[in-house]
């Protein structure tokens, strides 16, 4: 139970990170 929850939060954080990276890339592109 605990490990499943931990895995879920870790994957959720990874997803948020990649979305943030994509956003940064797009922002960089539009500013140039």
KELO-206795 format. One record per residue (C-alpha): residue in three letters; residue number from 1; x, y negated, z negated; chain. Coordinates in Angstrom, 2 decimals. Layout:
! residues N
SITE   residu   num        c1        c2        c3   chaine
SITE      ALA   NUM         X         Y         Z        A
...
END
This chain:
! residues 32
SITE   residu   num        c1        c2        c3   chaine
SITE      UNK     1      0.00      0.00      0.00        A
SITE      UNK     2      2.66     -2.50     -1.02        A
SITE      UNK     3      4.93     -1.56      1.87        A
SITE      UNK     4      2.08     -1.86      4.34        A
SITE      UNK     5      1.28     -5.33      3.07        A
SITE      UNK     6      4.95     -6.34      3.17        A
SITE      UNK     7      5.25     -5.07      6.73        A
SITE      UNK     8      2.16     -7.05      7.72        A
SITE      UNK     9      3.44    -10.31      6.26        A
SITE      UNK    10      6.88     -9.80      7.84        A
SITE      UNK    11      5.41     -9.21     11.31        A
SITE      UNK    12      3.07    -12.15     10.80        A
SITE      UNK    13      6.01    -14.40      9.96        A
SITE      UNK    14      7.92    -13.15     12.99        A
SITE      UNK    15      4.96    -14.00     15.19        A
SITE      UNK    16      4.81    -17.51     13.74        A
SITE      UNK    17      8.55    -17.91     14.33        A
SITE      UNK    18      8.35    -16.96     18.00        A
SITE      UNK    19      5.40    -19.30     18.52        A
SITE      UNK    20      7.41    -22.09     16.92        A
SITE      UNK    21     10.36    -21.33     19.21        A
SITE      UNK    22      8.12    -21.42     22.27        A
SITE      UNK    23      6.70    -24.74     21.10        A
SITE      UNK    24     10.19    -26.17     20.62        A
SITE      UNK    25     11.19    -25.06     24.13        A
SITE      UNK    26      8.14    -26.68     25.68        A
SITE      UNK    27      8.69    -29.87     23.72        A
SITE      UNK    28     12.30    -29.95     24.88        A
SITE      UNK    29     11.23    -29.49     28.50        A
SITE      UNK    30      8.58    -32.20     28.41        A
SITE      UNK    31     10.88    -34.75     26.76        A
SITE      UNK    32     13.47    -34.42     29.55        A
END
